[in-house]
């Protein structure tokens, strides 16, 4: 199976998946905490063929100047992880940029070392969330910054070491020092522009200034694809395989693009078995196959013929509110197609 390696990344395996359902149990005082739901998928592969990608692109695409925005650099780690270096209450930390998560999640041990704890003054807890059936505390971050960009204060969910053990491959081992997840709440609030290829995220500071991203992207021959937010917070885009319409979940935290086995079989695409397997939050291992996709369309963008992973995806991946997805558009294809995700115009641009 051909799996793309991002710069400074070494794809040796892919992470175990998770479903995270956030349901607020209680709040304190007048502080209101929204109900949040986060859905996740990851896959653990045993045997992979590595295909490197060289960074290329016009100088204008690499520019760190975008009128009305502040640019924040990101970098890639093994397993195609897009990492943003931040400061949490003045302490340095690394967060995985994950459009599939609805809010910031911190490893509880890392959070404590940063001075972030669930108790605040006389309040025992700010609130509780339920993750995989376990109640977890919420904490309050007084200051979150990245480069010259200040995000202000924020609520975060604290994931203890025991719960994190099921997600550790998603976040990386101790050497990667990834302290948590930067979710869609921050990205949407600041109308972020994520340039998956040039390793910059632009965050809007002048809300009155109209976005120039669409004009720029179209002038550079990108294809514009409408990005839709589903009831549960997931972002999806239209796609078609063999002219059969569907939708893909856009997930920068997903390390490979993966399609649902039942959907692929119904379209008559031949599958080749592999020694690779997928492990989901239930701990159940499922085999991974590969299929040749010759006519995959994402919006009006034709994806070059390629082999993609196919697995029996769990329902929490396929059911996105009232929408039924056919798979996940992961970071491998987003990078290869020079994806630009614009949360202002709610568009995905591919080239």
C-alpha positions in Angstrom: 0.0 0.0 0.0 1.3 3.4 -0.9 1.3 5.8 2.0 2.8 9.2 1.7 5.4 10.5 4.1 5.3 14.2 5.0 8.5 16.2 5.5 10.3 15.4 8.8 7.8 12.5 9.3 8.5 8.8 9.2 5.4 6.8 8.7 6.1 3.5 10.4 2.6 2.8 11.7 -0.7 4.5 12.1 -2.5 5.1 15.3 -5.3 3.3 17.1 -8.6 5.0 16.7 -11.0 6.4 19.2 -14.4 7.7 19.7 -14.7 10.6 22.0 -18.1 11.8 23.0 -18.1 14.9 25.2 -21.3 15.4 27.2 -21.2 18.1 29.8 -22.6 16.8 33.1 -22.6 20.0 35.2 -21.2 23.6 35.3 -20.4 25.8 38.1 -21.7 29.3 38.9 -22.7 31.2 35.7 -20.0 29.6 33.6 -21.7 28.0 30.6 -19.9 25.1 28.9 -21.3 24.0 25.5 -22.1 20.4 24.9 -19.5 19.0 22.6 -19.2 15.8 20.7 -15.9 14.6 19.1 -15.6 11.6 16.9 -12.3 10.0 15.9 -10.8 7.3 13.8 -7.3 6.0 13.6 -5.8 2.9 12.1 -2.8 0.8 13.1 -1.0 -0.6 10.0 1.5 -3.4 10.2 3.2 -3.3 6.8 3.5 0.0 4.8 5.4 1.1 1.7 6.8 4.6 2.2 6.6 7.1 -0.7 8.3 10.4 0.2 7.0 13.7 -1.0 9.2 16.6 -1.9 8.0 20.1 -0.9 7.3 22.2 -3.9 5.1 25.2 -4.8 5.2 28.8 -5.9 6.9 31.4 -3.7 3.6 33.2 -3.3 2.0 30.1 -1.8 4.8 30.0 0.8 4.3 33.6 1.8 3.8 34.2 5.5 2.0 37.5 4.8 -1.8 37.5 4.5 -3.6 40.8 5.0 -5.8 40.8 8.1 -4.3 37.5 9.4 -1.4 36.4 11.7 0.7 33.5 10.5 1.6 30.7 12.9 4.1 28.1 11.8 3.4 24.4 12.2 5.6 21.4 11.7 5.2 17.7 11.0 6.0 14.8 13.2 6.0 11.0 12.6 2.6 9.6 11.6 1.8 12.7 9.5 1.0 14.7 12.7 0.7 18.5 12.1 2.0 20.1 15.3 1.6 23.7 16.5 4.0 24.9 19.2 2.1 27.0 21.7 2.5 28.6 25.1 -0.1 27.6 27.8 -0.1 29.9 30.7 3.4 30.9 29.7 4.7 27.4 29.4 5.8 25.8 26.1 3.7 22.9 24.7 2.9 21.1 21.5 -0.6 20.5 20.2 -1.8 18.3 17.4 -3.9 20.4 14.9 -7.0 18.2 14.6 -10.1 19.4 12.6 -11.8 16.2 13.8 -11.8 17.4 17.5 -14.2 20.0 18.7 -12.1 21.5 21.4 -8.7 21.6 23.1 -7.8 18.3 24.9 -4.7 18.1 27.2 -3.0 15.1 28.6 -3.6 15.6 32.4 0.0 14.9 33.4 1.3 17.4 30.9 -1.4 19.9 31.9 -0.3 19.6 35.6 3.3 20.3 34.6 2.0 23.4 32.8 0.1 24.5 35.9 -3.3 23.7 34.5 -5.4 21.8 37.0 -9.2 21.0 37.3 -9.6 23.0 40.6 -9.8 26.7 40.3 -9.8 28.8 43.4 -12.9 27.7 45.4 -14.4 25.8 42.6 -13.9 22.0 42.9 -14.5 21.5 39.2 -15.3 23.8 36.3 -17.3 20.9 34.8 -17.1 17.3 33.8 -17.1 15.6 30.4 -17.6 12.1 29.5 -15.0 10.5 27.2 -15.4 6.9 26.3 -17.7 6.4 29.2 -15.3 8.0 31.7 -16.1 11.3 33.4 -13.1 13.7 33.0 -12.6 17.2 34.5 -12.5 20.4 32.6 -9.8 23.0 33.4 -9.4 26.7 32.6 -6.4 28.0 30.7 -5.8 31.6 31.4 -3.6 32.3 28.3 -3.0 30.4 25.1 -0.6 31.8 22.6 1.2 30.7 19.4 3.9 32.9 18.0 2.5 36.4 18.0 -1.1 35.2 18.1 -3.0 35.3 21.4 -6.1 33.1 21.7 -7.0 34.4 25.1 -8.4 32.1 27.8 -10.0 28.8 27.1 -11.6 25.7 28.6 -9.8 22.4 28.1 -10.6 18.8 28.7 -8.1 16.8 30.8 -7.4 13.3 29.7 -5.7 11.2 32.4 -2.8 8.8 31.6 -5.0 5.7 31.9 -7.5 7.1 29.3 -4.7 8.4 27.2 -3.1 5.0 26.9 -5.7 4.1 24.2 -4.8 7.3 22.3 -1.1 7.3 22.8 -0.3 6.2 19.3 -2.5 9.0 18.1 -0.5 11.6 19.9 2.9 9.9 19.6 5.3 8.4 22.1 7.0 10.4 24.9 9.8 11.5 22.5 7.3 13.3 20.3 6.2 15.4 23.4 2.7 16.1 22.0 0.8 17.5 24.9 -2.7 17.4 23.5 -5.0 18.5 20.7 -5.9 21.9 19.2 -9.5 21.4 18.0 -12.0 23.1 15.8 -13.3 25.6 18.3 -10.1 27.7 18.1 -9.9 27.2 14.3 -13.4 28.2 13.6 -13.5 31.1 16.1 -10.5 32.7 14.4 -11.5 31.7 10.8 -8.3 29.8 10.3 -6.7 29.1 7.0 -4.7 25.9 7.2 -2.1 25.5 4.4 -1.3 21.8 4.6 1.6 22.0 2.3 3.5 25.1 3.3 3.2 24.4 7.1 1.5 27.7 8.1 -1.8 28.3 9.7 -3.3 31.8 9.3 -5.6 33.2 12.0 -7.9 36.1 11.2 -7.3 39.2 13.3 -9.3 41.8 11.3 -12.8 40.5 11.1 -14.0 43.4 8.9 -11.5 42.6 6.1 -13.0 40.4 3.4 -11.0 37.2 2.8 -8.8 37.1 -0.3 -8.2 33.3 -0.1 -10.7 32.3 -2.7 -9.3 34.8 -5.3 -5.8 33.8 -4.6 -6.4 30.0 -4.7 -8.4 30.2 -7.9 -5.6 32.3 -9.5 -3.2 29.5 -8.6 -5.5 26.9 -10.3 -6.8 25.4 -7.1 -10.2 23.7 -7.2 -12.7 25.1 -4.7 -14.8 22.6 -2.8 -17.6 23.6 -0.3 -16.8 22.6 3.3 -19.9 21.7 5.4 -20.1 21.4 9.2 -22.4 18.6 10.3 -24.6 18.5 13.4 -21.9 16.8 15.5 -19.2 19.3 14.5 -17.5 17.2 11.8 -16.4 18.9 8.6 -17.3 17.0 5.4 -16.9 17.5 1.6 -18.7 16.0 -1.3 -17.1 13.2 -3.2 -17.9 10.5 -5.8 -16.6 7.1 -6.7 -17.8 5.5 -9.9 -20.2 8.6 -10.1 -21.8 7.5 -6.9 -22.1 10.5 -4.6 -21.0 10.5 -1.0 -19.2 12.6 1.6 -15.8 12.4 3.2 -14.8 13.7 6.7 -12.0 16.2 6.5 -9.6 15.2 9.3 -6.2 16.7 9.7 -5.7 14.4 12.7 -6.4 11.4 10.4 -3.0 10.2 9.2 -4.3 8.2 6.1 -7.3 8.4 3.8 -9.5 5.4 4.4 -12.8 4.3 2.8 -15.6 2.1 4.2 -15.4 -1.5 3.1 -19.1 -2.0 2.4 -19.3 1.1 0.3 -16.2 0.2 -1.8 -17.4 -3.4 -2.3 -20.9 -2.2 -3.4 -19.2 -0.2 -6.2 -17.4 -3.3 -7.5 -13.9 -2.2 -6.6 -11.6 -5.2 -6.2 -9.8 -5.4 -2.8 -6.4 -6.9 -2.1 -5.8 -8.2 1.4 -2.8 -7.1 3.4 -1.1 -8.1 6.6 -2.1 -4.7 8.0 -4.9 -4.4 10.6 -7.0 -1.6 12.2 -7.7 -1.3 15.9 -10.6 0.8 17.1 -11.5 2.0 20.6 -13.3 -1.2 21.4 -9.9 -2.9 21.1 -11.3 -5.1 18.2 -8.8 -5.6 15.4 -10.1 -5.5 11.8 -8.2 -6.3 8.6 -7.2 -3.7 6.2 -7.5 -4.1 2.5 -6.4 -1.8 -0.4 -8.3 -0.9 -3.5 -7.4 0.9 -6.7 -9.4 4.1 -7.0 -9.3 5.4 -10.6 -12.1 7.9 -10.6 -12.3 9.4 -7.1 -13.6 12.9 -7.2 -13.6 15.4 -4.3 -16.0 18.0 -5.4 -14.8 18.9 -8.9 -11.3 17.9 -8.1 -10.2 14.6 -9.8 -7.8 12.7 -7.5 -5.0 11.0 -9.5 -5.5 7.2 -9.7 -4.1 5.7 -6.5 -4.5 2.9 -4.0 -6.2 3.7 -0.7 -6.9 1.8 2.5 -10.3 0.1 2.9 -11.6 -1.0 6.3 -14.9 -1.9 8.0 -15.3 1.5 9.6 -17.3 1.8 12.8 -20.7 3.6 12.8 -19.4 6.6 14.7 -17.2 7.4 11.7 -19.9 6.8 9.1 -22.8 8.5 10.9 -22.1 12.3 11.0 -25.4 13.7 12.3 -27.9 13.3 9.5 -25.1 12.7 7.0 -23.6 9.3 6.1 -19.9 9.5 5.2 -18.0 7.0 3.1 -14.7 7.5 4.7 -12.0 9.9 6.0 -10.0 12.4 4.0 -6.7 12.2 5.9 -3.5 14.2 6.1 -1.7 12.1 3.4 -4.0 13.1 0.6 -4.5 16.6 2.0 -0.8 17.2 1.9 -0.3 15.6 -1.6 -3.2 17.7 -3.0 -1.7 20.9 -1.5 -4.9 21.4 0.5 -5.9 24.8 1.9 -8.7 24.7 4.4 -10.4 28.0 4.8 -12.8 28.3 7.8 -13.9 31.8 6.7 -15.4 30.9 3.3 -15.9 27.3 4.5 -14.0 26.0 1.6 -11.4 23.3 0.9 -9.0 24.1 -2.0 -7.1 21.2 -3.7 -4.6 21.2 -6.5 
